[in-house]
Amino acid sequence: VGIFSIVLGIASLVNLHVNKIQRRDAGTKYSYILLAGLLYMIVSAILTGTGQQSFFMKGYIAVLNPITSTMFALLAFYIASAAFRAFRARSLIATILLVSAVVVMLGRVPAGEDLIPGIAKVSDWLLNVPNMAAKRAISIGLGLGGSATALKVVLGIEAPHLR
């Protein structure tokens, strides 16, 4: 299944960017760069393999690792700004959420245990008891929803793929 997904993804990517180039949409130079990079990675993997010193790995390390680091850095700023907006202590529930988030964050880093001894145990309890209850509730809801949808499709009540 994984190989078919990769082939389908590459075919879709190539189709999308070739169509962009043919229509001369805005940003076609990026489509050229993407297709050239895709071709480089495929050809270098075929010719030199995927070992540590191959051109494929050099391209992977030189391009994909910085892109991934940039995405995680942007994600950290996005989460920080969302947390700032969400964790304003306007009500009792928001205050409990804010305090539990701070306890979990401090309990997950080594410096937190140095600042407040025993905070790691409280953090573990928050993650293993109330958080686990929420995870189980979500899993039960997903299971029931999936079963109901499957039953509707099997019984023909919902068959959008046949219309």
Secondary structure as GFF3:
##gff-version 3
##sequence-region A 1 163
A	DSSP	alpha_helix	2	23	.	.	.	ID=ss1
A	DSSP	alpha_helix	28	48	.	.	.	ID=ss2
A	DSSP	alpha_helix	55	59	.	.	.	ID=ss3
A	DSSP	pi_helix	60	64	.	.	.	ID=ss4
A	DSSP	alpha_helix	65	86	.	.	.	ID=ss5
A	DSSP	alpha_helix	92	108	.	.	.	ID=ss6
A	DSSP	alpha_helix	110	115	.	.	.	ID=ss7
A	DSSP	alpha_helix	119	128	.	.	.	ID=ss8
A	DSSP	alpha_helix	130	155	.	.	.	ID=ss9
A	DSSP	three_ten_helix	160	162	.	.	.	ID=ss10
###
